[in-house]
């Protein structure tokens, strides 16, 4: 019997020890003590607006975007774009689509970017002989660099897929101003 009482005492002590630690185990799993996700603290919204008016000419562009800052050096995001261009008695275009952008900031003042843009283009040319319409997809891959001051970047980008014909951009090089809040 003495052997059974030692086993029973050992069993009883083991149960007491295990139950004494049980509240601490549950305290570590308590959902109220968990840190909330800080995903939205890393998201910035921004984009671009463009307006151009002249005698018989109008150009309106809206391009909202959002990026996620992985750290102080790398960000990536998505953008949308709509552009309306009209030159009276000659040209009319609607362009819409999206883009994927990656931003790299090797130092605080320098921003390097790569942006893949896909736009649907619907345009009509009118002249003395009649009109012609075109509907096509335009793909652009911009590589750029700019001077960055907090949330504003001013720079230049180059469309590596630029063609002199069948393109919606007149030049491969384009200046830009990028703002994120």
C-alpha positions in Angstrom: 0.0 0.0 0.0 2.8 2.3 0.7 3.8 2.1 -3.0 0.3 3.0 -4.1 0.1 6.0 -1.7 3.4 7.3 -3.2 1.9 6.9 -6.7 -1.3 8.6 -5.6 0.6 11.4 -3.9 2.7 11.9 -7.0 -0.4 11.9 -9.2 -2.1 14.4 -6.9 0.9 16.7 -6.9 1.2 16.5 -10.7 -2.5 17.5 -11.1 -2.1 20.4 -8.6 1.0 21.7 -10.4 -0.7 21.4 -13.9 -3.8 23.2 -12.8 -1.8 25.9 -11.0 -0.2 26.8 -14.4 -3.4 26.6 -16.4 -4.6 30.2 -15.8 -1.2 31.5 -17.1 -1.5 29.4 -20.2 -5.0 30.9 -20.9 -3.7 34.4 -20.2 -1.3 34.1 -23.0 -4.0 33.1 -25.4 -6.4 35.8 -24.3 -7.6 37.6 -27.5 -7.9 40.9 -25.6 -4.2 41.0 -25.0 -3.3 40.4 -28.7 -1.9 43.3 -30.7 -4.3 44.5 -33.4 -3.1 44.4 -37.0 -1.3 47.6 -38.1 -2.0 46.9 -41.8 -3.8 50.3 -42.4 -0.9 52.1 -40.7 1.3 51.1 -43.7 -1.2 52.1 -46.4 -1.0 55.4 -48.2 -3.5 56.9 -50.7 -2.8 59.3 -53.4 -2.6 59.6 -57.1 -2.9 62.3 -59.7 -5.3 64.8 -61.3 -4.8 66.5 -64.6 -6.7 69.3 -66.3 -5.8 70.9 -69.6 -8.0 73.3 -71.5 -7.4 75.4 -74.6 -9.2 76.7 -77.6 -11.3 73.7 -78.7 -9.2 71.4 -76.5 -9.9 69.6 -73.2 -7.9 67.0 -71.3 -9.2 65.6 -68.0 -7.4 62.8 -66.1 -8.2 61.2 -62.7 -5.8 58.5 -61.3 -6.3 57.4 -57.7 -3.8 54.9 -56.2 -2.9 53.2 -53.0 0.4 51.8 -51.8 1.5 49.5 -49.0 4.8 50.5 -47.3 6.6 47.2 -46.4 9.3 49.2 -44.7 11.1 52.6 -45.1 12.6 51.5 -48.4 10.1 49.4 -50.4 6.4 50.1 -51.3 4.0 48.5 -53.8 0.5 49.2 -54.8 -2.3 49.5 -57.3 -3.8 52.4 -59.3 -6.8 53.2 -61.5 -6.9 55.8 -64.3 -9.4 57.5 -66.5 -8.5 60.1 -69.1 -10.8 62.0 -71.5 -9.2 64.0 -74.3 -11.0 66.0 -77.0 -9.8 68.3 -79.7 -12.8 69.9 -81.5 -13.4 68.6 -85.1 -10.4 66.3 -84.9 -9.9 63.9 -82.0 -11.9 62.3 -79.1 -10.6 59.7 -76.7 -11.6 57.8 -73.5 -8.9 55.8 -71.8 -9.3 53.7 -68.7 -7.5 51.0 -66.9 -5.1 50.2 -64.0 -1.5 49.9 -62.9 0.8 48.1 -60.6 3.6 50.2 -59.0 6.7 49.4 -57.0 8.6 52.2 -55.2 12.1 51.9 -53.9 13.7 54.6 -51.6 17.4 53.7 -51.2 17.8 57.1 -49.4 15.1 59.4 -48.1 15.4 61.9 -51.0 15.6 59.4 -53.9 12.7 57.4 -55.2 13.1 54.8 -57.9 9.9 53.4 -59.5 8.6 50.7 -61.8 5.0 50.9 -63.0 3.2 48.5 -65.3 0.1 50.2 -66.8 -2.7 48.7 -68.9 -5.2 51.1 -70.5 -8.2 50.5 -72.8 -8.2 53.1 -75.4 -11.4 54.2 -77.4 -10.7 57.0 -79.7 -12.2 58.6 -82.8 -10.4 60.7 -85.4 -12.5 63.1 -87.5 -11.3 65.0 -90.6 -12.6 66.3 -93.9 -12.9 62.8 -95.3 -14.9 61.3 -92.4 -14.1 59.6 -89.1 -12.2 56.5 -88.0 -12.4 54.8 -84.6 -9.9 52.7 -82.8 -10.4 50.4 -79.7 -7.3 48.7 -78.3 -5.3 48.0 -75.2 -2.1 50.0 -74.6 0.5 48.6 -72.3 3.3 50.8 -70.8 6.2 49.9 -68.5 7.6 53.0 -66.8 10.9 53.1 -65.1 11.5 56.3 -63.2 13.5 58.3 -60.7 12.6 61.3 -58.7 13.5 63.7 -55.8 11.3 62.9 -52.8 10.4 65.2 -50.0 8.2 63.5 -47.4 5.0 62.5 -49.3 5.7 64.3 -52.6 8.0 63.1 -55.4 8.9 65.0 -58.5 10.8 63.2 -61.3 10.9 61.7 -64.7 9.9 58.3 -66.0 10.7 56.4 -69.2 8.3 54.0 -71.0 10.5 51.1 -72.2 7.6 49.8 -74.3 7.1 53.1 -76.2 6.5 52.9 -80.0 6.4 56.0 -82.2 3.2 54.6 -83.8 0.2 52.9 -82.1 0.8 54.6 -78.8 -1.2 57.0 -76.7 1.9 58.8 -75.3 3.7 61.2 -77.7 7.1 60.7 -76.0 8.8 57.9 -74.1 10.1 60.3 -71.4 7.4 61.8 -69.1 7.7 64.1 -66.1 5.6 63.2 -63.0 4.5 64.5 -59.7 3.5 61.8 -57.2 1.7 62.5 -53.9 0.7 60.1 -51.2 -1.0 60.8 -47.9 
